[in-house]
Amino acid sequence: MNSLWQRMIRASKLEANLYEEVEADTTATNQAMLVVILSSLAAGIATLGDAGIAGLIWGTIGALLGWFVWAYLTYLIGTRLLPEPQTEADLGQLLRTIGFSSAPGVIRIFGIIPLFRQFFFFLAGLWMLVAMVIAVRQALDYRSTGRAVVVCLIGWLAQVIVLWLFMALFVRP
């Protein structure tokens, strides 16, 4: 079994084979969750001066919740709404591949330098999005990268709506 760090580096290098590997490795779900946590902690540490320790804690919890929601929505969209004939996947496969697509997010730690924060957050966001498209394409056995992009965009929009509704219903100003 590959180490977590090796897998994170390969995920960040956008190696399609890594996403196939973690898709098939049912023991990698905890590793995927740890990648999401590490990526979130990197962002939280970078913004510690602004958000404080509570921001770090809630940001990490939010990242874990967002990971699960996004993986679930991507699973539903990719397997029910927009499958290709060869598409075969389960939620665990999406959790693992999407979790590892968060690996590039650890560079957000360099945002601890306020002058560079926006740059590193933008770079990490873009890099993670590209990694997620590859992760989704591999997990859903798509031949079309375009279809993976569409699934990611629909999933993102659905997640935004779900989170907005949650905030509107349960969080009072």
N, C-alpha and C positions, 0 to 999 in steps of 0.2 A: 504494500500500500504506500502511496506517495505521501510525503509529509504535507501538512497544511500549508506551510510556506511555499513549497515547490508548486503545489496546486494553485495557490494565489498568484504566484508569478506567471504561471502558464495561462491562467485565466486573464490576467492583465495583458499578456502578450497576444490575447485574442485567439488562442489555439483552439480550433474547433474540436480537435481530438480530446482536449481536456474536458469540454462540455459533454462529449459522448461518454467519457470515462466516469464522470460524477453522476451522469444520468443513470448509468447502469449500476453504480455502487450504492446499494441501499444503506450501507453503513456511513455514507458521507453526509447524511442530513444534518447531524450535529456539527460537522465541519462547516457546512454551508451556513448554519445559524451563527457560528462563531465568526465567519467572514462578515456577515451582516453586522454583528456587534462591533467588530474591530473597525469597520468602515464608519459606523455611526460614532464610535468613541473618538476616532480621528477628527471628525467634524466637530464633535462636542468639545474636545480639548482646544481646538482652534478658536472656538467661540466662547470659551470659558469666561473670559473677561466681560463679555456682553451678556451671556445667558446664565452664568453661574453654575453651581453644581446641580441645581434643580433642572436647569436646561439640559445638562449632560445626561441626567437620569431619564427625564421624560423624552429626550431626543432618542435615546437608545430604545426605550420601550416603544416609541412611535415607529422607529425603523423596523423593529421586529414585527409589529402589527402590520405596517405597510408592506413588508416582505411577504407575509402570509396572504394578505388581501390581494396583492398584485399577482402572486403566483396562482391563487385560486381563480381570480378573474381571467388570467391568461390561459389557465387550463380550460375553463369553460368556453371562452371565446375560440381558442385554438382547436379544441376537440369537438365542439358542438356547432359553432357558427361558421368557422372557416377552415375545416379540416381539408387536407389533401387526401387522396385515396389511401396512401400509405401511413397516414397519421395514426399513431398509437402511443398514448402517453397516460400517465397517472399523475396525481397531484404531487406525490413524492418526487417524481422526476423533475417537475417544474420548480419545486421548492429548492432542490439541490442545484440545478443549473442557474436559476435566477439568483440564488444566494451567492454563488461564486461570481456572478456578474457584478457584484458589489466590490470585488477585490480592488479595482482601481481607485475606489473611494478612500483608501488609506492615505493617498497623497494629500488629502485635505488637511492632514496634520500640519503641513507647511503653511497653512493659512493662519497659524499662530502668529505669524508676522503680519500685522494688519495691512501693511502696504500691498502684500501679495495675496491676501485672503480671497478676494473676488476672482482673481486669475486662477488659483488652484481649485476653488469650488466650481468654477465654470469648466475648467479642464476635466476635473473628476466627473462632473455630471455628464459631459459629452462622451467621455471614455466609457463610463458605466452604461450609457444608453447603447453605444455600439456593442459592448460586451453582451448586453441583454438581448439585442437582436440576434446575435450569434447563438446565445444560450437557448432562446426560444426556437430558432430554426432547427437546432440540433435536437432539442427535447421533443419537438413535435414532428420530427422527421420530415421537415419541409424541404422541398427542392428549391423553392422560391424564397429568396431573401426578402423580396418585396412583400410577400404575404406575412413574413415574420415582422416586418416593419409595421404593417397595418395592424396586426394583432397587438403589438406593443403599444401603438398609439391609441387603439380602442381601449385596451386595458388601462392605460394611463388616464384617459378621460373618465372611464368608469370609476377608477379609484378616486380621482379628484371629486367626483360627484358623491360617492359613498362617504368620503371623509368630510366633505362640506355638509352633507346631511347630518352626520354624526355630531359635528361641531355645532350645527344649528339647533339640534335637538337636546344635546346634553351639556354643552358648555355655555354658561351664562357669563356675559361680560360684567 
